[in-house]
Amino acid sequence: MSGSEEIIADLAQSALTARAVEPAHGEDAAGHTAERACLNCGTVLIGAHCHACGQAAHVHKTLGAFVHDLLHGVFHFEGKIWRTLPLLVWRPGRLTREYIDGRRASYVSPIALFLFSVFLMFAVVKQFSGAFDPGNIVKVNGVSVNEGLPGQVKRLAGLKEQRAALSRAGQSTAKVDGQIAGAEEALKVMQDVKSANFDSVNARSAIPAVDRTFKALKTDPGLVLYKLQNNAYKYSWALIPLSVPFVWLLFPFNRRFRLYDHTVFVTYSLCFMTLLVVVLSLAIAAGVPLVALAAILIPPFHMYRQLRGTYGLGRIGALWRTAALLVFAAAALVLFAMLILAESGS
């Protein structure tokens, strides 16, 4: 028998003797336990935690202990997130590099932060979806639908009055008829946008499932939009495997960086982008100006800083990779959209 086995055997014998001498140490009325063997794997305990599986040696079976565990979990996560978020926002490359290099205890893991940020994003967007009126977002000739709709109605009425006058005078109405037809078509499009009416959607796809989704938008748009929202949330994780190959293309056949490195990079980047959507959504709901400009400028700037810090790039190398990454990100979003559309048509 080896020395370590003898020590464990002695400890086991001591534990049995102590249990016989002090039988009340198994579990008291307050729900506290003083186990001699791990309740999870049965290994003889040495110290405060099982050296085989890591479970705590003493399990407290009380309501107070449950509340303590809950608060510990919440504030432990909170402590980590306040160390993680500043780096994610301003020094994302350092955060990514720290996690890849194994210095992880102080930070929220990328997948845990991703799940939290995706949940928060969908919760906020759903809460403020009423503020995102398509009539305010979609523009015709540089004017939003809501702003231009009254003017378009007035213009059409004026054209019809003009036609009536020309008709009474016995003059040709061919020119004004063309203007009326164009105004009526523009008015119909604007009204469809405002009411989220998809009857005029004529999109087609070679993918049968996607084509079924387009057709269903005309017959039951409410159900399709509900499916799109649910599937976007359910399959949000798919953005990670869809994006990793594109990031690998930025460093083809480079042995310094592995797929694991790219996965951590992508996941933290997606965390920032989803949290950015949350902030911009709240800004839109609050009527903050220049939200669109922020949505255009912040993502490439963040990608640039994360690329430089994570992969140790110079300015030129980071700039051209940022430009390529923007194209790749758009491609990954298109693939994700196709996946969601296909699932929503089933």
N, C-alpha and C positions, 0 to 999 in steps of 0.2 A: 504494500500500500504506500502511495506517495505521501510526501509531507502535507500537501494541500488536502488530500483525501482524509488524512488523519485529523487535520484541524476541523474539517467539516463534520466528521463523525463525532468528534468531541463536542462540537457545538450542538449537534443534534441531540446527543445524550444529555447535555446540560439543559437544553430546552425541554426535553421530556421530564427531567427531574424537577425543573422549575415549575412546570405545569402541574406535576403531581403534588408539589409542596404548596403551590399557590393556585388552586383550581379556579379562583374567582377572576383570574386575569384573562380568561377567554373573552368574555364580553360582559360588561357591567350594565346596570339598568339605564345608564345614560347613553348607551349605544356605542361606547368606545371599545376598541378591540386592542389586544396586545398579542398578535399572532406570532408564532415561532416559525411557521412555514408560510410561504407566499400563497395567498388565496387564489392567485391567478394561475401559477404554474407548479406550485407545490415545493419549490426549492427552499431549502433551509435558509432562513434570513440571517444576513450579516449586515448590520447597520440599518439605516432608515429606509432604504430602498432595496428591492430584490436585485441582486447582481446578475440575474439571468434575464429577466424581462423588463426590469425598471419600475415595476409598480411599487407604490408606497407601501411600507411595511404595515402601517397601522391604518385601518379603515374605520372612519368615524361614521356610524350609522344613525345620525340624528338630523333633524330638520335644520338645526343651526349649521351643521357641517355642510349640508347641501347648499344653503344660502351662501356660506363662505366660499364654496367651490365656484358658485355662480359669479359672485363678485370678483373673485380672483381671476376667473376667466375673462370677465369684461375688462377689468382694469389692467390686467396683464396685456391684453390685446391693445387697450388704449395707450398704455405706455409705449408699446412698440410702434403703434401707428403714428404717434407724435414724433418719433425719431425717423420714421420711414417717409412720411409725406413731404417734409421740407427737402429731403434729398431727391425724392421722386420729382418734385416740381422744378428745383433749380439745379441740382447736380445728379441727374438720372444716371449718368455714366458711372459715377462713383458708387451709387447704390447697386447697380447691376454688377459692377466689378467686385464689390465687397461680397455679394451673395455668391457669385461664381467661385470666388477664391476661398469660400468656406466660413467667412465671418458673418454668421447668420443669426446669432442669438439675439441681437439687438433690433432686428428688423422683422416686419411681417413678410412671410413668404410670398413670392409672386402669385402663386395660384390662390392662396387665401385672400390676398388683396384684390385679385381679379374677380373672384366670386362676390366679394363684398361690394366692389365698385359697380359691377354689372347689376346686382340687385338694387343698389341705390339709384343707378341711372334709370332703370325701368320704372322704379317707384316714383321718381321725380317727374319723368316725362309723362307718365300716366296721370299723375296728380295735376299737372299743369297743361294737359293736352288741350283743354278748352281755350287756353291762351294762344295756341298755335293755329289760328284761323288761316286756312289756305288762302282766303281772300286777301289777307295782309301780306302773305309771303310771295304768292305768284304775281308777276307783273306783266302787263301788256303795254308795249310801247313805253316802257320805263315807268309806268304808273301801276300801283297795286290795283287788284281787281276791286276791292272795296272802295277805293278812292275813285276809280274810273267808271264804275258801274252807273251811278246817277247821271254822269255826263254822257255816257253812251246811250242811255235811255232817252235823254233829252235830244241828243243828236239825231237818233232814229226818228223821233217824233217830228223834228224839224224837216228832215228829208221827206217824210210822208206828206207834210203840209206843202212843201215845195212841189212835189209831184202832183198833188191835187190842183195846185194853182196852174201848173203847166198844162194839165189835162183840161182844165176849164178854158184856158186860152187857146186850146187846140194845137199846142206845140208838142214837139217830140219829148218823150220822157225816158228815152233809152239810156241816157247818161245817168240820170238820177236813179233809174231802176237798178243800174249796176252798183251804185253807191248804197242803195237801200239793202240790196242782197248782201253786200260785204258787211254793212253795219249789223244786220240781223244775225249773220254768222258769228261775228265778234261778240255780240250780246249773248248768244247762246253759249259760247265757250266760257264767257265770264260768269254766267249764271250757273253753269255746270261746275265750275271750280268752286264757287261760293257755297253751293249745296252739296259738294262732294258727290256729284252725279257722274257715274262712269258709263252711262249709256253710249257716249260717243267714243269710248276707248276702242281702237281698232288694232291694238298691238297683237302680234302673232309671234309664235316661237316654234322652232323645229323640235323642241323638247316637249313631248306630249303632256307631262305633268305641269310644266310652266304654262303651256297653252291653255290647259284646263283652268288654271288660276285666272288668266286674263278673261276667259269667257265667263267665269263665275263672278267676276267683278261687275258684270252687267246685270246679272240676275239677282245676286245676293251680296252686295258690297259689304254690308255690315259683318256678315259671317266671315268673309274672306279677310277683312281687315283684322278681325279678332284672331283668326288663325295666324296671320302674318306676325302680329305682336307676340303671341304665345310662342310661336316657333323661333322667332328671333331671340327670345329669352332662353328657350330650351336649348338651342343650338349655338349660343354665343361662344361656347368653348371651342367650336370648330374654327373660329378665327385664328387660334393659335397654330394648329397643324397646317392651316391654309397659308399662313404667313411665313412660317419657318423656312420652307424651301426658297422663298424669294430672298430672305436675308442671307441664306447660304450662298446665293448667286453673287452677293456683293464681295464674297471672299472665296471664290471657287478654288478648291484643292489646297486651301491654306491649312496646314496641319496645326497651326497655333490655336485655332478656334474650332471647337467641336459643335455638333448639333445641340448639345446641352447648353452651351454658351448662347447660341442663337435663340433657344427656347426661352431662357431667362430674359434675354433682351426683349423679345417680342411680348412676353407676358407683362413685364413692367411697362412697356410702351403702351400696350392696350389698357392697362390700369390707368395711366395718365390720361389717355384719350377719352375713356369713359367718364372719368371724373371731370374732365374739361366739358364734356357734354352736359353734365349735371350743372356746373357753374354757369355755362352759357344759357341753359334752359331757364334757370332762375333769373338770369339777367334779362332774358327776353320777357319773362312774365312780369318783371319789375319795370320794364320799359327803359332799360339802360341803353344808351346809344353806342354805336360802333361795335355791336356784337358781331356782325358779319365780318368786319375787318379783323377782329380778334380771332375768329374761327379760321380765317385764311392764313394769318401770320404765325400764330402760336404753334401749330403742329409741326411745320418744317423746322422752326427754331429749336423745338424740343428734340426732334429727331437728330438734328445736327449735334447738339450738346451730348446726347446719349451715345451717339456713334463715336464721337471723339473720346469720351471718357471710358467707354467700355472696351474699345478696341485699340486705344492708344494711337489714334490717327492724327495726321497733320491737318491743317486747314483745307488744303486742296483736296486731299483724299476724303475728308469728311464732307466737303461740299458736293463733290460729284456723286458720292454715295447717298447723300441726302436727296438729291434730285432723282436718282434711280429709285430710292426707297419710296418716294412719293408716288411714282408710277406703279411700283409693285404693290403699294398699299391700296391704290385704286383698283388694281387687278384682283387683289384678295377680296375686296369689298364686293366687286362684281360677282365673283365666284360664290361668296357668301349669300348675296342676294338671290342668285340662281338657285342655291340650295333651299333657301327659305320659300321662294316661289314654288319650287317643285314640291316641297312638303305641304304647302298650303293648298295645293291643287288636288291632293290625294283624298 
